[in-house]
């Protein structure tokens, strides 16, 4: 409704008559009464000034929810973030350093930009698993992936009922039945036999529980023979036979030797020494390696796996003057005695004297020394549930190794040996 005028006294305006100063002045002191409202269409756009608005006006109640456009807010800086401060006011957080992330500091504190702490700070509880019995590893291209946990078969362990001297003196062999936990006989997929020290032996310095690999650690020196003991699996009877060589039986130990634990010297394995040792047999049923292609944790090798380099060079060990310095120790961490152990010498730089380039490996058994009129292995291997010890023969011996290309014996010198380290492989 439009506004109407009632002017007092004495003059009646006609319809559509214009109100002017001159006509109002004719009335002397008029009284004007206005009635009605002004429609918004009758107010010119932009005609209401800020000064005409009431202070403290509650404009918020006049705006519908979610109806204020972002363009109505004050302009800011590219990269700014809005947040509420301690006074509950909406304020801005300036852009942070490139690569930083937005870090909340909890209730009652302003957010801030912070540097990435790194993947090592991610708790394992925040990682989603991919099923039971899995390992998180990387493939050959460095991509992270889940793989199946290796399935290994528990080994079965047997000992000869008689000590090493008793077996040698009584027909030269003993047979041991191979059975699983239920007593059922089986054909092993893999077996390993060691000379086991049952009672500490003063002559060789081995302690109870120590084990020696057969071959170059326990050998027959008769006519330069190497192996004093043969290991035979009889498929028909499903038994393992531990059998001495004929010359060892006939000679009753005249040429039988054991490599000393600490001295590295050969010790005659007479009846007193042999009485402290038995033979220990480990066997594994089918599936000893793994059920998957990526079997070992963080490796593609079968079963639980360990490899490591010696702290010193080959020269540091084989040419050391003290017996204690001629021992390379590897803490394999497998939790039990490895079923397979292999030691090599790896070239840490090119070794032209042996036809090797950096990274090439030579089996430690290829390193031999000359003693009197025969040659013998240099490296002695001792294994237990926590360590593998490589002990070296006394350094005054003349040592030789085959050239990789010409296959001729080359005298091992300190200069050659300093370009190599011992490397151990072990499988649980």
Secondary structure as the mmCIF struct_conf table of DSSP 4:
data_model
#
loop_
_struct_conf.conf_type_id
_struct_conf.id
_struct_conf.beg_label_comp_id
_struct_conf.beg_label_asym_id
_struct_conf.beg_label_seq_id
_struct_conf.end_label_comp_id
_struct_conf.end_label_asym_id
_struct_conf.end_label_seq_id
STRN STRN1 UNK A 4 UNK A 8
BEND BEND1 UNK A 9 UNK A 10
HELX_LH_PP_P HELX_LH_PP_P1 UNK A 13 UNK A 14
TURN_TY1_P TURN_TY1_P1 UNK A 15 UNK A 16
HELX_LH_PP_P HELX_LH_PP_P2 UNK A 17 UNK A 19
HELX_RH_AL_P HELX_RH_AL_P1 UNK A 21 UNK A 25
TURN_TY1_P TURN_TY1_P2 UNK A 26 UNK A 27
BEND BEND2 UNK A 28 UNK A 29
STRN STRN2 UNK A 31 UNK A 35
BEND BEND3 UNK A 36 UNK A 36
HELX_RH_3T_P HELX_RH_3T_P1 UNK A 40 UNK A 42
BEND BEND4 UNK A 43 UNK A 43
HELX_LH_PP_P HELX_LH_PP_P3 UNK A 44 UNK A 44
TURN_TY1_P TURN_TY1_P3 UNK A 45 UNK A 46
BEND BEND5 UNK A 48 UNK A 48
HELX_RH_3T_P HELX_RH_3T_P2 UNK A 50 UNK A 52
BEND BEND6 UNK A 53 UNK A 53
HELX_LH_PP_P HELX_LH_PP_P4 UNK A 54 UNK A 54
TURN_TY1_P TURN_TY1_P4 UNK A 55 UNK A 56
HELX_RH_3T_P HELX_RH_3T_P3 UNK A 59 UNK A 62
BEND BEND7 UNK A 63 UNK A 63
TURN_TY1_P TURN_TY1_P5 UNK A 65 UNK A 66
HELX_RH_3T_P HELX_RH_3T_P4 UNK A 70 UNK A 72
BEND BEND8 UNK A 73 UNK A 73
HELX_LH_PP_P HELX_LH_PP_P5 UNK A 74 UNK A 75
TURN_TY1_P TURN_TY1_P6 UNK A 78 UNK A 79
STRN STRN3 UNK A 81 UNK A 84
TURN_TY1_P TURN_TY1_P7 UNK A 86 UNK A 87
BEND BEND9 UNK A 88 UNK A 88
STRN STRN4 UNK A 90 UNK A 93
HELX_LH_PP_P HELX_LH_PP_P6 UNK A 94 UNK A 95
TURN_TY1_P TURN_TY1_P8 UNK A 98 UNK A 99
STRN STRN5 UNK A 101 UNK A 103
TURN_TY1_P TURN_TY1_P9 UNK A 107 UNK A 108
BEND BEND10 UNK A 109 UNK A 109
STRN STRN6 UNK A 112 UNK A 114
HELX_RH_3T_P HELX_RH_3T_P5 UNK A 119 UNK A 121
BEND BEND11 UNK A 122 UNK A 122
HELX_RH_3T_P HELX_RH_3T_P6 UNK A 124 UNK A 126
BEND BEND12 UNK A 127 UNK A 127
HELX_LH_PP_P HELX_LH_PP_P7 UNK A 128 UNK A 129
BEND BEND13 UNK A 131 UNK A 133
STRN STRN7 UNK A 134 UNK A 138
TURN_TY1_P TURN_TY1_P10 UNK A 140 UNK A 141
BEND BEND14 UNK A 142 UNK A 142
STRN STRN8 UNK A 144 UNK A 148
HELX_LH_PP_P HELX_LH_PP_P8 UNK A 149 UNK A 150
HELX_LH_PP_P HELX_LH_PP_P9 UNK A 153 UNK A 155
STRN STRN9 UNK A 156 UNK A 159
BEND BEND15 UNK A 161 UNK A 162
HELX_RH_AL_P HELX_RH_AL_P2 UNK A 164 UNK A 169
TURN_TY1_P TURN_TY1_P11 UNK A 170 UNK A 172
STRN STRN10 UNK A 173 UNK A 177
STRN STRN11 UNK A 179 UNK A 179
TURN_TY1_P TURN_TY1_P12 UNK A 181 UNK A 182
BEND BEND16 UNK A 183 UNK A 183
STRN STRN12 UNK A 185 UNK A 185
BEND BEND17 UNK A 189 UNK A 189
STRN STRN13 UNK A 190 UNK A 197
BEND BEND18 UNK A 198 UNK A 199
STRN STRN14 UNK A 201 UNK A 201
TURN_TY1_P TURN_TY1_P13 UNK A 202 UNK A 205
STRN STRN15 UNK A 206 UNK A 206
HELX_LH_PP_P HELX_LH_PP_P10 UNK A 207 UNK A 207
TURN_TY1_P TURN_TY1_P14 UNK A 208 UNK A 209
STRN STRN16 UNK A 211 UNK A 213
BEND BEND19 UNK A 214 UNK A 214
STRN STRN17 UNK A 215 UNK A 215
TURN_TY1_P TURN_TY1_P15 UNK A 216 UNK A 217
STRN STRN18 UNK A 218 UNK A 220
HELX_RH_3T_P HELX_RH_3T_P7 UNK A 222 UNK A 224
STRN STRN19 UNK A 227 UNK A 227
BEND BEND20 UNK A 228 UNK A 228
STRN STRN20 UNK A 229 UNK A 234
TURN_TY1_P TURN_TY1_P16 UNK A 235 UNK A 238
STRN STRN21 UNK A 239 UNK A 244
HELX_RH_AL_P HELX_RH_AL_P3 UNK A 246 UNK A 251
TURN_TY1_P TURN_TY1_P17 UNK A 252 UNK A 255
STRN STRN22 UNK A 256 UNK A 259
TURN_TY1_P TURN_TY1_P18 UNK A 261 UNK A 263
STRN STRN23 UNK A 266 UNK A 268
HELX_RH_AL_P HELX_RH_AL_P4 UNK A 271 UNK A 274
TURN_TY1_P TURN_TY1_P19 UNK A 275 UNK A 276
STRN STRN24 UNK A 277 UNK A 284
TURN_TY1_P TURN_TY1_P20 UNK A 286 UNK A 287
BEND BEND21 UNK A 288 UNK A 289
BEND BEND22 UNK A 291 UNK A 294
BEND BEND23 UNK A 296 UNK A 296
TURN_TY1_P TURN_TY1_P21 UNK A 297 UNK A 298
BEND BEND24 UNK A 299 UNK A 304
STRN STRN25 UNK A 305 UNK A 313
HELX_RH_AL_P HELX_RH_AL_P5 UNK A 314 UNK A 318
TURN_TY1_P TURN_TY1_P22 UNK A 319 UNK A 319
BEND BEND25 UNK A 321 UNK A 322
HELX_RH_3T_P HELX_RH_3T_P8 UNK A 323 UNK A 326
STRN STRN26 UNK A 327 UNK A 331
BEND BEND26 UNK A 335 UNK A 336
BEND BEND27 UNK A 339 UNK A 339
STRN STRN27 UNK A 340 UNK A 347
BEND BEND28 UNK A 348 UNK A 349
STRN STRN28 UNK A 351 UNK A 351
HELX_RH_3T_P HELX_RH_3T_P9 UNK A 352 UNK A 354
TURN_TY1_P TURN_TY1_P23 UNK A 355 UNK A 355
STRN STRN29 UNK A 356 UNK A 356
TURN_TY1_P TURN_TY1_P24 UNK A 358 UNK A 359
STRN STRN30 UNK A 361 UNK A 363
HELX_RH_3T_P HELX_RH_3T_P10 UNK A 364 UNK A 366
STRN STRN31 UNK A 368 UNK A 371
TURN_TY1_P TURN_TY1_P25 UNK A 372 UNK A 373
STRN STRN32 UNK A 374 UNK A 377
STRN STRN33 UNK A 379 UNK A 383
BEND BEND29 UNK A 385 UNK A 386
STRN STRN34 UNK A 387 UNK A 392
TURN_TY1_P TURN_TY1_P26 UNK A 395 UNK A 396
BEND BEND30 UNK A 397 UNK A 397
STRN STRN35 UNK A 398 UNK A 402
TURN_TY1_P TURN_TY1_P27 UNK A 404 UNK A 406
STRN STRN36 UNK A 409 UNK A 411
HELX_RH_AL_P HELX_RH_AL_P6 UNK A 414 UNK A 417
TURN_TY1_P TURN_TY1_P28 UNK A 418 UNK A 419
STRN STRN37 UNK A 420 UNK A 427
#
